[in-house]
Amino acid sequence: MRRPARTADEDGGQVPLTPVEFHILLSLTDADRHGYAILQDVSERTGGQIRLRTGTLYTVIKRMLDGGWLEETEPRTRADEDERRRYYRLTALGRQVVRVEARRLQALVAMAQDKRVLPGGRKIAPEASR
């Protein structure tokens, strides 16, 4: 069953995103990339913990294009570039979606720190903890 294109809510994102969606958007925050470069970037950035398959990548990219999160850029014309490669970039909406999701994840980490699951939570004054 094909998943429909996601649309943005009033905050600019439909969260939570899947890890694949988040990593694709994150990969495109600093450069336009073609599919294989996205696969390499995600694998390198995650230390090989996330290895996308090409079928998964292009299914999600299609959904993101339909949802207005990504757009295809003009074909590259350098002699060393394969003219069949399609390059993608974030739209303003896509940038907003990845930002909203990053903030959501940041808030989850803060909650884990407050519960002392992770180091770095807010310090509780001795008199406040009694």
Secondary structure, 3 states (H helix, E strand, C coil): CCCCCCCCCCCCCCCCCCHHHHHHHHHCCCCCEEHHHHHHHHHHHCCCCCCCCHHHHHHHHHHHHHHCCEEECCCCCCCCCCCCCCEEEECHHHHHHHHHHHHHHHHHHHHHHHCCCCCCCCCCCCCCCC
